[in-house]
């Protein structure tokens, strides 16, 4: 039977409260590096495949596992964080400073709304998650470790239990799902 570990990246400097400029290149904090080392040590056997998102914080988290298993193939997939606020409008801000805009986005409950350039809609996030699930199902590898982001894990989890539901319904349920901690493992 296939087993997939979805691992959220370690604590980033943004998770620790720092202002950031580029959502793609946010690095791990010192604590995040510690978490990444620890999670790499908890993997019970050699993975058949390691997958990461293109974002720096997931690649830094995965680096400890890759170092432990240098012969395991590594690939980068579009399993990055859900970027629903236009990145240019968030430069130099903290999560706390964006909270009002975040709440307004979710209260809008419009799965096709795109906030601006380089942002994606909720429907687009679900499309990426569906493609990832389909792609994972087609793989022959039996133990896959995937380093990704909390909201992407939530999207995959939401689809796993609600494949036939309307996208607006899914958007309404999304924020009620568990909030995964840094380096938390969700077994798929």
Backbone as CSV, one residue per row, in Angstrom:
resi,resn,N_x,N_y,N_z,CA_x,CA_y,CA_z,C_x,C_y,C_z
1,UNK,0.840,-1.192,0.000,0.000,0.000,0.000,0.885,1.256,0.000
2,UNK,0.466,2.253,-0.753,1.207,3.501,-0.861,1.018,4.322,0.414
3,UNK,2.107,4.921,0.885,2.042,5.814,2.041,2.704,7.131,1.644
4,UNK,1.998,8.220,1.925,2.511,9.545,1.597,2.523,10.385,2.864
5,UNK,3.679,10.953,3.162,3.805,11.879,4.284,3.782,13.290,3.726
6,UNK,2.780,14.055,4.118,2.723,15.473,3.791,3.322,16.205,4.992
7,UNK,4.419,16.897,4.779,5.109,17.579,5.880,5.090,19.081,5.619
8,UNK,4.543,19.808,6.592,4.602,21.262,6.491,6.043,21.696,6.776
9,UNK,6.476,22.730,6.105,7.826,23.253,6.307,8.046,23.676,7.765
10,UNK,9.312,23.789,8.142,9.661,24.284,9.474,9.287,25.750,9.625
11,UNK,9.394,26.230,10.850,9.052,27.620,11.127,9.879,28.561,10.255
12,UNK,9.190,29.439,9.551,9.875,30.440,8.729,10.028,31.715,9.541
13,UNK,10.830,32.632,9.022,10.963,33.909,9.721,9.622,34.648,9.724
14,UNK,8.792,34.447,8.694,7.453,35.052,8.672,6.570,34.426,9.746
15,UNK,6.643,33.095,9.916,5.882,32.442,10.979,6.275,32.979,12.348
16,UNK,7.538,33.371,12.465,8.053,33.905,13.736,7.699,35.384,13.923
17,UNK,6.997,35.983,12.942,6.505,37.347,13.095,7.255,38.416,12.336
18,UNK,8.268,38.048,11.565,9.051,39.046,10.831,8.288,39.547,9.603
19,UNK,8.573,40.779,9.228,8.070,41.319,7.972,8.857,40.666,6.843
20,UNK,8.211,40.455,5.712,8.867,39.796,4.583,8.629,40.587,3.303
21,UNK,9.483,40.335,2.325,9.371,41.035,1.045,8.921,40.130,-0.095
22,UNK,9.383,38.885,-0.108,9.084,37.987,-1.207,8.588,36.662,-0.634
23,UNK,7.339,36.324,-0.883,6.732,35.124,-0.305,7.398,33.825,-0.763
24,UNK,8.098,33.860,-1.881,8.755,32.658,-2.405,10.073,32.384,-1.690
25,UNK,10.777,33.432,-1.293,12.129,33.277,-0.746,12.202,33.458,0.770
26,UNK,11.095,33.302,1.468,11.117,33.405,2.929,11.908,32.214,3.473
27,UNK,12.974,32.462,4.242,13.787,31.363,4.769,13.239,30.830,6.087
28,UNK,13.810,29.711,6.510,13.503,29.168,7.828,14.146,30.035,8.900
29,UNK,13.528,30.052,10.067,14.139,30.662,11.246,15.135,29.658,11.829
30,UNK,15.867,30.065,12.821,16.777,29.137,13.501,15.989,27.953,14.075
31,UNK,14.839,28.257,14.669,13.981,27.196,15.190,13.476,26.286,14.067
32,UNK,13.185,26.861,12.913,12.736,26.076,11.765,13.787,25.086,11.298
33,UNK,15.056,25.498,11.328,16.133,24.570,10.980,16.201,23.425,11.993
34,UNK,16.015,23.731,13.251,16.000,22.688,14.298,14.843,21.712,14.045
35,UNK,13.669,22.242,13.742,12.507,21.394,13.457,12.763,20.512,12.235
36,UNK,13.386,21.076,11.210,13.665,20.319,9.989,14.642,19.180,10.252
37,UNK,15.657,19.436,11.064,16.596,18.358,11.445,15.860,17.249,12.188
38,UNK,14.999,17.645,13.121,14.259,16.664,13.923,13.305,15.834,13.073
39,UNK,12.588,16.471,12.159,11.644,15.710,11.338,12.383,14.740,10.423
40,UNK,13.560,15.130,9.957,14.321,14.223,9.091,14.711,12.956,9.847
41,UNK,14.950,13.093,11.138,15.339,11.943,11.966,14.143,11.045,12.305
42,UNK,12.935,11.553,12.127,11.748,10.775,12.499,11.178,9.949,11.351
43,UNK,11.726,10.093,10.164,11.227,9.327,9.014,11.628,7.866,9.222
44,UNK,10.655,6.950,9.272,10.922,5.583,9.734,11.689,4.678,8.776
45,UNK,11.670,4.987,7.484,12.419,4.175,6.527,12.750,5.030,5.312
46,UNK,13.563,4.492,4.445,14.043,5.246,3.286,12.877,5.553,2.339
47,UNK,12.667,6.830,2.039,11.606,7.159,1.075,11.976,6.693,-0.328
48,UNK,10.965,6.471,-1.140,11.173,6.163,-2.553,11.262,7.440,-3.385
49,UNK,10.680,8.527,-2.851,10.660,9.799,-3.566,10.481,10.921,-2.557
50,UNK,11.198,12.023,-2.785,11.037,13.242,-1.989,10.553,14.329,-2.935
51,UNK,9.455,14.998,-2.542,8.876,16.071,-3.338,8.912,17.348,-2.500
52,UNK,9.278,18.466,-3.122,9.225,19.752,-2.427,8.474,20.768,-3.280
53,UNK,8.017,21.804,-2.608,7.473,22.947,-3.344,8.649,23.788,-3.824
54,UNK,8.411,24.736,-4.720,9.508,25.589,-5.190,9.904,26.673,-4.188
55,UNK,9.196,26.808,-3.069,9.473,27.870,-2.106,10.674,27.501,-1.234
56,UNK,11.488,28.496,-0.902,12.726,28.294,-0.157,12.512,27.574,1.165
57,UNK,11.493,27.938,1.932,11.309,27.344,3.260,11.051,25.837,3.198
58,UNK,10.379,25.363,2.142,10.183,23.915,2.028,11.469,23.239,1.575
59,UNK,12.200,23.892,0.696,13.456,23.298,0.229,14.484,23.239,1.348
60,UNK,14.522,24.265,2.211,15.422,24.225,3.366,15.003,23.133,4.348
61,UNK,13.701,22.942,4.512,13.212,21.877,5.395,13.583,20.508,4.829
62,UNK,13.370,20.322,3.543,13.663,19.038,2.890,15.152,18.728,2.852
63,UNK,15.993,19.742,2.880,17.445,19.544,2.731,18.011,18.570,3.759
64,UNK,17.481,18.565,4.964,17.982,17.658,6.000,17.637,16.208,5.663
65,UNK,16.459,15.966,5.138,16.054,14.622,4.727,16.840,14.193,3.491
66,UNK,17.011,15.102,2.554,17.776,14.797,1.342,19.216,14.420,1.701
67,UNK,19.776,15.102,2.675,21.144,14.796,3.107,21.221,13.394,3.727
68,UNK,20.181,13.007,4.461,20.154,11.665,5.063,19.988,10.563,4.021
69,UNK,19.282,10.874,2.945,18.965,9.890,1.912,19.414,10.412,0.544
70,UNK,20.713,10.523,0.319,21.211,11.168,-0.910,20.888,10.415,-2.196
71,UNK,20.531,9.147,-2.101,20.238,8.371,-3.303,18.758,8.404,-3.697
72,UNK,17.937,9.040,-2.876,16.505,9.101,-3.158,16.238,10.227,-4.170
73,UNK,15.467,9.946,-5.210,15.132,11.002,-6.178,14.366,12.146,-5.505
74,UNK,14.669,13.364,-5.958,14.013,14.571,-5.445,13.422,15.316,-6.631
75,UNK,12.198,15.803,-6.459,11.547,16.561,-7.518,10.798,17.747,-6.920
76,UNK,10.601,18.772,-7.719,9.875,19.972,-7.298,8.542,20.001,-8.040
77,UNK,7.452,20.113,-7.270,6.108,20.187,-7.831,5.468,21.520,-7.452
78,UNK,4.369,21.845,-8.100,3.607,23.070,-7.797,2.699,22.848,-6.587
79,UNK,3.330,22.600,-5.449,2.609,22.349,-4.196,2.900,23.474,-3.208
80,UNK,3.130,24.661,-3.766,3.470,25.808,-2.946,2.260,26.332,-2.180
81,UNK,2.549,27.286,-1.316,1.516,27.911,-0.488,0.459,28.585,-1.355
82,UNK,-0.719,28.708,-0.818,-1.832,29.405,-1.463,-1.574,30.906,-1.334
83,UNK,-1.302,31.546,-2.454,-1.006,32.977,-2.475,-2.259,33.702,-2.944
84,UNK,-3.130,34.032,-2.002,-4.403,34.634,-2.371,-4.413,36.151,-2.259
85,UNK,-3.436,36.747,-1.583,-3.271,38.200,-1.603,-2.168,38.526,-2.597
86,UNK,-2.363,39.562,-3.381,-1.364,39.951,-4.378,-0.027,40.193,-3.681
87,UNK,1.021,39.445,-4.054,2.305,39.545,-3.362,2.871,40.963,-3.299
88,UNK,2.728,41.746,-4.351,3.288,43.100,-4.348,2.646,43.970,-3.264
89,UNK,1.412,43.684,-2.923,0.719,44.477,-1.895,1.104,44.051,-0.480
90,UNK,1.886,43.000,-0.356,2.262,42.472,0.959,3.729,42.706,1.305
91,UNK,4.473,43.330,0.410,5.903,43.546,0.625,6.120,44.369,1.889
92,UNK,7.017,43.884,2.750,7.373,44.600,3.969,6.343,44.533,5.070
93,UNK,5.388,43.596,4.959,4.350,43.496,5.989,4.480,42.187,6.767
94,UNK,3.882,42.180,7.939,3.829,40.982,8.772,2.452,40.341,8.613
95,UNK,2.317,39.112,9.093,1.016,38.439,9.071,-0.014,39.250,9.850
96,UNK,0.382,39.805,10.967,-0.540,40.608,11.773,-1.028,41.827,10.995
97,UNK,-0.154,42.454,10.237,-0.534,43.629,9.457,-1.454,43.272,8.290
98,UNK,-1.406,42.040,7.835,-2.263,41.603,6.716,-3.586,41.004,7.193
99,UNK,-3.769,40.838,8.480,-4.921,40.083,8.994,-6.267,40.658,8.554
100,UNK,-6.414,41.971,8.490,-7.679,42.559,8.064,-7.988,42.191,6.610
101,UNK,-6.973,42.240,5.755,-7.159,41.871,4.348,-7.455,40.380,4.208
102,UNK,-6.793,39.567,5.027,-7.036,38.124,5.014,-8.495,37.846,5.358
103,UNK,-8.971,38.453,6.433,-10.366,38.235,6.839,-11.337,38.699,5.758
104,UNK,-11.061,39.834,5.129,-11.934,40.325,4.060,-11.962,39.354,2.880
105,UNK,-10.801,38.780,2.553,-10.742,37.803,1.453,-11.685,36.636,1.733
106,UNK,-11.595,36.068,2.934,-12.392,34.883,3.255,-13.861,35.229,3.428
107,UNK,-14.179,36.409,3.914,-15.587,36.805,4.064,-16.254,37.031,2.709
108,UNK,-15.481,37.382,1.716,-16.000,37.572,0.361,-16.621,36.270,-0.153
109,UNK,-16.043,35.140,0.208,-16.507,33.797,-0.172,-16.741,33.682,-1.682
110,UNK,-15.763,34.147,-2.435,-15.807,34.098,-3.896,-14.632,33.250,-4.369
111,UNK,-14.859,31.980,-4.707,-13.759,31.089,-5.062,-13.034,31.457,-6.357
112,UNK,-13.604,32.367,-7.158,-12.959,32.777,-8.403,-12.253,34.128,-8.295
113,UNK,-12.351,34.777,-7.141,-11.746,36.101,-6.955,-10.222,35.999,-6.952
114,UNK,-9.581,36.879,-7.720,-8.118,37.000,-7.751,-7.781,38.406,-7.285
115,UNK,-6.994,38.514,-6.229,-6.699,39.781,-5.575,-5.821,40.708,-6.412
116,UNK,-5.039,40.172,-7.314,-4.153,40.992,-8.133,-3.096,40.139,-8.800
117,UNK,-2.118,40.799,-9.397,-1.062,40.111,-10.128,-0.326,39.124,-9.237
118,UNK,-0.104,37.922,-9.758,0.617,36.825,-9.098,-0.137,36.213,-7.915
119,UNK,-1.397,36.585,-7.744,-2.249,35.920,-6.749,-3.048,34.842,-7.473
120,UNK,-3.608,33.923,-6.715,-4.455,32.897,-7.318,-5.788,32.850,-6.596
121,UNK,-6.777,32.345,-7.268,-8.097,32.187,-6.668,-8.130,30.891,-5.866
122,UNK,-9.144,30.768,-5.022,-9.337,29.531,-4.270,-9.590,28.367,-5.233
123,UNK,-10.334,28.633,-6.299,-10.582,27.585,-7.304,-9.274,27.104,-7.925
124,UNK,-8.334,28.017,-8.133,-7.027,27.641,-8.688,-6.249,26.776,-7.700
125,UNK,-6.309,27.119,-6.415,-5.657,26.291,-5.393,-6.217,24.871,-5.437
126,UNK,-7.534,24.746,-5.476,-8.137,23.408,-5.505,-7.744,22.653,-6.774
127,UNK,-7.618,23.351,-7.865,-7.177,22.708,-9.108,-5.762,22.148,-8.942
128,UNK,-4.857,22.930,-8.351,-3.488,22.435,-8.102,-3.512,21.226,-7.170
129,UNK,-4.350,21.286,-6.144,-4.430,20.169,-5.193,-4.981,18.914,-5.867
130,UNK,-6.007,19.067,-6.705,-6.568,17.914,-7.441,-5.520,17.289,-8.365
131,UNK,-4.783,18.137,-9.066,-3.742,17.625,-9.972,-2.669,16.877,-9.168
132,UNK,-2.337,17.384,-8.003,-1.331,16.730,-7.160,-1.837,15.373,-6.693
133,UNK,-3.066,15.310,-6.240,-3.641,14.040,-5.789,-3.641,13.030,-6.934
134,UNK,-4.073,13.449,-8.107,-4.087,12.555,-9.276,-2.676,12.077,-9.609
135,UNK,-1.745,12.992,-9.585,-0.355,12.647,-9.918,0.230,11.672,-8.891
136,UNK,-0.046,11.903,-7.622,0.434,10.991,-6.574,-0.144,9.586,-6.756
137,UNK,-1.417,9.509,-7.130,-2.065,8.216,-7.314,-1.451,7.428,-8.464
138,UNK,-0.927,8.120,-9.457,-0.342,7.451,-10.619,1.101,6.987,-10.383
139,UNK,1.736,7.478,-9.334,3.128,7.093,-9.074,3.233,5.645,-8.612
140,UNK,4.321,4.994,-8.986,4.579,3.622,-8.535,5.269,3.579,-7.169
141,UNK,5.929,4.673,-6.796,6.650,4.699,-5.514,5.691,4.423,-4.363
142,UNK,6.193,3.698,-3.353,5.340,3.260,-2.247,5.408,4.185,-1.031
143,UNK,6.572,4.804,-0.771,6.695,5.729,0.356,7.228,7.051,-0.167
144,UNK,6.356,8.048,-0.126,6.672,9.367,-0.671,6.632,10.383,0.464
145,UNK,7.658,11.224,0.529,7.701,12.300,1.512,7.589,13.606,0.745
146,UNK,6.559,14.389,1.077,6.272,15.624,0.357,6.353,16.807,1.316
147,UNK,7.284,17.720,1.050,7.452,18.922,1.860,6.661,20.045,1.215
148,UNK,5.675,20.567,1.946,4.746,21.528,1.368,4.338,22.552,2.415
149,UNK,3.150,23.082,2.297,2.681,24.209,3.110,1.335,23.867,3.745
150,UNK,1.041,24.523,4.854,-0.166,24.216,5.625,-1.438,24.333,4.783
151,UNK,-1.581,25.427,4.054,-2.818,25.611,3.297,-2.938,24.622,2.141
152,UNK,-1.806,24.203,1.593,-1.872,23.199,0.536,-2.285,21.845,1.119
153,UNK,-1.766,21.511,2.291,-2.181,20.275,2.959,-3.678,20.332,3.263
154,UNK,-4.145,21.484,3.718,-5.573,21.646,4.010,-6.409,21.455,2.738
155,UNK,-5.949,21.992,1.611,-6.686,21.830,0.353,-6.760,20.359,-0.042
156,UNK,-5.651,19.643,0.089,-5.660,18.214,-0.240,-6.590,17.451,0.695
157,UNK,-6.550,17.776,1.973,-7.410,17.115,2.960,-8.872,17.406,2.667
158,UNK,-9.175,18.647,2.337,-10.546,19.039,2.016,-11.067,18.237,0.822
159,UNK,-10.258,18.085,-0.202,-10.679,17.344,-1.388,-10.809,15.849,-1.117
160,UNK,-9.960,15.336,-0.261,-10.004,13.905,0.049,-11.373,13.498,0.605
161,UNK,-11.959,14.364,1.414,-13.222,14.043,2.074,-14.448,14.635,1.385
162,UNK,-14.240,15.472,0.377,-15.362,16.196,-0.237,-15.211,16.317,-1.748
163,UNK,-14.857,15.261,-2.426,-14.579,15.318,-3.867,-15.724,15.900,-4.691
164,UNK,-16.943,15.643,-4.301,-18.085,16.027,-5.137,-18.734,17.341,-4.741
165,UNK,-18.199,18.038,-3.759,-18.832,19.253,-3.264,-18.536,20.462,-4.163
166,UNK,-19.440,21.407,-4.142,-19.316,22.675,-4.858,-18.138,23.479,-4.289
167,UNK,-17.439,24.221,-5.149,-16.234,24.951,-4.745,-16.548,26.050,-3.716
168,UNK,-17.718,26.672,-3.785,-18.083,27.688,-2.793,-18.279,27.033,-1.425
169,UNK,-18.915,25.877,-1.406,-19.061,25.126,-0.160,-17.690,24.783,0.416
170,UNK,-16.786,24.328,-0.435,-15.440,23.962,0.024,-14.697,25.169,0.581
171,UNK,-14.844,26.309,-0.066,-14.194,27.518,0.430,-14.736,27.886,1.815
172,UNK,-16.011,27.732,2.003,-16.622,28.020,3.302,-16.130,27.102,4.405
173,UNK,-15.788,25.892,4.064,-15.310,24.905,5.052,-13.813,25.001,5.313
174,UNK,-13.076,25.588,4.374,-11.618,25.540,4.381,-10.990,26.034,5.682
175,UNK,-11.394,27.171,6.160,-10.742,27.749,7.345,-11.100,27.026,8.637
176,UNK,-12.100,26.155,8.600,-12.453,25.378,9.786,-11.596,24.121,9.925
177,UNK,-10.814,23.815,8.902,-9.943,22.631,8.948,-8.806,22.849,9.943
178,UNK,-8.168,21.763,10.376,-7.053,21.905,11.322,-5.955,22.821,10.797
179,UNK,-5.336,23.516,11.703,-4.197,24.378,11.374,-2.937,23.582,11.700
180,UNK,-2.233,23.155,10.693,-1.072,22.295,10.876,0.122,23.096,11.370
181,UNK,0.828,22.537,12.332,2.010,23.189,12.878,3.220,22.988,11.981
182,UNK,4.253,23.760,12.269,5.489,23.623,11.501,6.074,22.238,11.693
183,UNK,6.441,21.618,10.589,6.983,20.257,10.515,6.007,19.197,11.006
184,UNK,4.727,19.529,11.020,3.709,18.512,11.343,3.568,17.579,10.145
185,UNK,3.358,16.303,10.440,3.196,15.293,9.409,1.720,14.897,9.310
186,UNK,1.217,14.885,8.099,-0.112,14.353,7.824,0.095,13.139,6.946
187,UNK,-0.321,11.979,7.422,-0.157,10.743,6.655,-1.347,10.607,5.731
188,UNK,-1.060,10.485,4.432,-2.093,10.415,3.408,-2.401,8.982,3.078
